[in-house]
């Protein structure tokens, strides 16, 4: 099982701040890293896939980077509607998909 | 419009069984891998299991935490994917989501169905 570790576990930002979330894999996953946004009572939402490709309809203030074992999700100018929990996910191991433990973003 | 809708959750006693379902619209379930993911109260997302497409041999894989107790199946005539959960434990309490695999990523998700295991 590939372990995914996110940091920080939570953060508080002001509107307009640049926010960065880090995700680290326990082994090389190339660029098979996705990011999801989860809001209470709503369906999880795919934001970014394969490290840096923005899902259709996702605002351009979201971006992703990295490769191998280290990855980041950046919100260039955080907005009130970005309050959510963000999860990274590896899809390199196609027999056991794993998620990070989540990062709660508050404004 | 592509969407999935989960149903069938409820309260069940430890050791009992429950079957939940995922109804797909806007696409054919059998053409895609379909995953189940859960989120226990106050916890993160945990992958539960997958059933691959007919073209990929309809293979199924499960997380160790549910292997031998949970079974994913598909009803092509109804365009649904089910999760049969046997020998339920208190720690299986969670919101269960289904999602379509669209190529190394989980595309559409439903709003989930809550399963509570309690005596």
Interface residues (C-beta under 8 A of the other chain):
Chain A: X1 X32 X34 X36 X38 X41 X42 X43 X44 X45 X46 X49 X50 X87 X89 X91 X94 X95 X96 X97 X98 X99 X100 X101 X102
Chain B: X35 X37 X39 X44 X45 X46 X47 X50 X61 X63 X64 X97 X99 X104 X105 X106 X107 X108 X109 X110 X111 X112
